[in-house]
């Protein structure tokens, strides 16, 4: 937030007012952005942690992909924080606030198997995709700047889901090649969307 934006917020004016948004709409946009910000922090933590513990023959590729996506989720959080503050909102600043205000629950990589971590990661991305689609629908054309940001992040999340799915399919192909199918037909688990 630059000095002029800080002054506007301190004077009690909302940037939303300048865009012609009523206070109720502005509050709802900020609420959704704050929740998405929390999701991005949890996705960063989930993927970064998973990149450290992942095991299996595809470990190098899986760890690299997880770390890359962790960094991108952190960048999403930064962009969302900038937008929230531009709209004179406040970002959650404690781990407790982040956990209490997320849409998608944090999934700890308690099973370090690359296949299981990919299934969890696919489910996490699908939750994020659903959240960003809901935000886009809610905003519509009322706030083009926020809509552009959300669409940009959504495109990244769709790409992440595809890349995690590709690694999972590589694992499936490897299992079929050595005759250890078993889990190869399993679908990614449903991500526990946080309610409340």
N, C-alpha and C positions, 0 to 999 in steps of 0.2 A: 504494500500500500504506500503510495507516495504522500508527500506532505499535504497536497491539496485534498486528496481523498480523506486523510486523517482529519483535516480541519472540517470538512463537510460532515463527517460522522460525529465529531465532537460538537458541532453546532446543532446536532439533532436532526439534520436533514438525511434522508435516505437516498442513496443512488437510485433506488427503485422509483422514487418520485420523479426523478429526472427522466426516467424511461416511460413515464406514464402508467406505472403499475400501482394499483391500490395496495394498501398496507397488508391486507389479508393475503393477496397473491404473493407479495414480496416475502411475507413470513413463511408461506408454504414452500416457496423456492428455496429459501435459506434452510428450512428444516430438511428438505430433501438433499440439498448439497452437503449439509453437515453429516447426515447419515452416510452418504456416499464417501465422504472424506474418511469416516471411521472404517468403512469397508476396505478402502484402499490401504490404510495402515495395517489392518489385519491380514489382507492378502500379501502385503510386503512381508510381514512377519512369518506367515505360513510358508511362503515360497522360499524365503531366505533360510529358514530353519530346515525345510525339506531338502534344500540344496546341500546342506551340511551333513545330513544323516542318510540320504538315499543310498541304497545298495542294489547290487545286481549287475549283470553283464552290460546293461545300458547306462550304468552310473555316470560315466563321463558326459555323455550327451544329455541325460536327464538333469544332472547337476548344473551344467552350463545353461540349459534352457530355463531351469527354475531361477537361477541367479539373474539371468537377463530379465525375466519377467518380474522378479522382485524389484529390480531397479526401476522398471517401467511403472510398477504400481506406486512406488515412492514418488515418482515424478507426477503421476496422476494426483496423489495427495497434495503435492505442492501446488499444482494448478488449481485444484479445488479450493485450497486454503486462500490463494490469491483472489479467486472469484468471490468467495464468502466475505472476505475482508473488504473487497471493493464495494460489495452490497451492504457494507456496514454491519455485517454479522460477525459472530465470534466463533472461532474454531474450538472444538473440544481439546483440552490441554492435558488431561490425565488419562492413564490407561483405563481407569474405571469408567470415565465418560465415554471413551471409545468403545468399550465392551457394551455399555448400556445403550448406545445410540446406533449400533450397526444394523444393517439389514440382513447380512449374511453372516452366519455364525463362524467363528474361528474353528478350523479343523486341524488339530495337532497331528503331525506326521508320526503317530505312535508306532505304526508298522513301517519300517524303512524300505520295504520292498518297492522297487521302482514302479511296478505295475499298480500297486495299491495307491502310491503317491500320485501317479498320473490320473487314476480314477477320481481321487479327491480333488485334484487340481482342475479337471474337466468340470466336475460338479460346481466348484467354486466359481469358475468362469461363467458357467451357465446361470448361476445366481446373479452375478454382476451384470450379465447381458440383460436379464429380466428387469433388474433394478433400473438400469440406464434407459431401457425402452419405456418403462413406466414414467421416468422423469421427463423424457422427451415428449411423451403424450400429454403429461400434465402441463408442461410449459407451453407447448404449441408454438405459436409465432409471437407470443407476448414478450419474450426476452431473447432476441436473436443471438446475443453474445453468449449467454449461458447455453442456449441450444447448440451453438457451434462447438463449444467446449465439450458438452456431453456427447455429441456425435463423434467428435475426435477420440474421446476416451472409449466410447462404445466400439469403434472400429478396431482399436487396440485389443479390447477384450475378446472380440470375435476372432481375431488373429491368434491370440493366446490359446483360446479353446481349440482351434484347429491344430496348432502346433503340439499341444499336449496330446490331442487325439492321435496325431501322427506317431508320436513316440509310443503310445499305448498300442497302436496297430503294429509297429515294428516289434514290440515285445510279443504280441500275439503271433506274428509271423515266425518269430524265432522259436516259440514254443511248439508251433505246428510242425516246423522243420525237424525238431528233435523228438517229436511225438509226445510231448508233455502238455497237450492242450489244456484240459481242466478249466482254468479260469478264462481261457481265451474267448469264450462266448459270453462272458459276463458283461453286463452293461455298467457304465460308470454309476456309482452310487448317487442317490439323490442328495443334493447338498441341503443340510438343515438350515433353512431360512429362519432367521431369528424373528420371533413374533413378540410384540409387546410394546 
